Amino acid sequence: MPHFPSPEWLFSLKERLNSDARYNHVARNWEGDMLVFIEPDGALTQPLAYYLDLWHGKCRDVAIADQGQEVKPFLTLSGKYDMFVRIIKGELDPIQAMLTRKLKVQGNMIVLVRNVPTVMEFIRCCRENTESYT
């Protein structure tokens, strides 16, 4: 298992999402891509941007995004590295983090709230994909 948030982690996450039967089932109605901006904090000294194309329980593509790149995702999440680590470790509920603006959301928050099981399964896969944190 790779270290979060290395590029290897992102590409490994795609494989995990596509091979996880529980995620595939719970997320079967999800339609939307996502851009994740990880702001420097703690051990992370450079910003990162990840793109994930999530569609009907599968991850069709992932990429390290160029922050100047023109991408119009369904959903954009941004926050400090330490917030993402706390969410992946299970120390902070992802929906709570979004509602309290510890993670900033651009896009339809109602869709996220209606799809809490999908969000939680996605986070579980992230957790299981993570060996340690850099």
Sequence and secondary structure as in RCSB ss.txt:
>XXXX:A:sequence
MPHFPSPEWLFSLKERLNSDARYNHVARNWEGDMLVFIEPDGALTQPLAYYLDLWHGKCRDVAIADQGQEVKPFL
TLSGKYDMFVRIIKGELDPIQAMLTRKLKVQGNMIVLVRNVPTVMEFIRCCRENTESYT
>XXXX:A:secstr
  EETSHHHHHHHHHHHHH HHHHHHTTT EEEEEEEEE BTTB S EEEEEEEETTEEEEEEE  TTS    SE
EEEEEHHHHHHHHHTSS HHHHHHTTSSEEEE HHHHHHTHHHHHHHHHHHHHT SEE 
